């Protein structure tokens, strides 16, 4: 029987979600509003993600944030993943709901 390699550790789901929301919405404050946290919490999650991957995902300035090329490449995949998760959750809720005639 073949032994598969261990699954690579992924960053925190909160950090990934913070990146996706901030990138999609164009800022930490907008992401914070959507996620129900503070902008500082979003910034901290994004910073931890950047430290883990070893690359900046945003360029920060007094006018806000902008995606780096690395962030631009990553965003479509994260949008797709979170859209798929939302779809699965929708299906679970439908399956769990009592069926009415």
LINBELLIN-V784169 format. One record per residue. RES is the residue in three letters. PSI is psi in degrees with one decimal (none if undefined). OMEGA is omega in whole degrees, 0 to 359 (NA if undefined). Layout:
RES|PSI|OMEGA, RES|PSI|OMEGA
This chain:
UNK|129.5|180, UNK|141.7|177, UNK|120.2|181, UNK|153.0|178, UNK|154.7|179, UNK|147.2|178, UNK|131.0|179, UNK|143.2|178, UNK|133.3|177, UNK|154.5|177, UNK|169.5|180, UNK|140.7|177, UNK|-35.8|178, UNK|-40.6|180, UNK|-42.3|179, UNK|-41.6|179, UNK|-39.8|179, UNK|-44.0|177, UNK|-49.9|184, UNK|-46.2|182, UNK|-44.8|181, UNK|-40.5|180, UNK|-44.2|182, UNK|-39.4|184, UNK|-12.9|175, UNK|19.7|176, UNK|159.5|181, UNK|-36.2|181, UNK|-42.2|178, UNK|-42.3|178, UNK|-41.9|180, UNK|-42.1|179, UNK|-45.4|180, UNK|-39.4|185, UNK|-10.6|180, UNK|33.7|178, UNK|-177.9|178, UNK|157.2|174, UNK|-34.7|178, UNK|-36.1|178, UNK|-40.8|177, UNK|-47.0|180, UNK|-41.3|180, UNK|-40.9|179, UNK|-43.4|179, UNK|-42.2|179, UNK|-42.0|180, UNK|-37.1|177, UNK|-44.8|178, UNK|-41.2|178, UNK|-39.9|181, UNK|-40.5|182, UNK|-16.5|178, UNK|26.3|179, UNK|148.1|176, UNK|139.0|176, UNK|-23.0|179, UNK|148.7|166, UNK|123.6|182, UNK|138.2|176, UNK|174.4|179, UNK|-23.9|181, UNK|-2.7|180, UNK|-150.7|182, UNK|154.4|175, UNK|146.0|180, UNK|141.1|170, UNK|170.8|175, UNK|-37.3|177, UNK|-46.0|178, UNK|-39.6|179, UNK|-39.3|179, UNK|-34.6|184, UNK|-31.9|189, UNK|-49.6|183, UNK|-38.9|179, UNK|-41.3|179, UNK|-39.0|176, UNK|-45.7|180, UNK|-46.5|182, UNK|-46.7|181, UNK|-32.9|174, UNK|-40.3|179, UNK|-41.5|176, UNK|-42.7|179, UNK|-39.2|178, UNK|-42.3|178, UNK|-42.2|178, UNK|-39.6|177, UNK|-44.6|179, UNK|-41.8|179, UNK|-43.3|180, UNK|-39.9|179, UNK|-42.4|180, UNK|-33.1|183, UNK|-22.3|183, UNK|143.5|176, UNK|138.7|180, UNK|127.7|180, UNK|143.1|179, UNK|none|NA
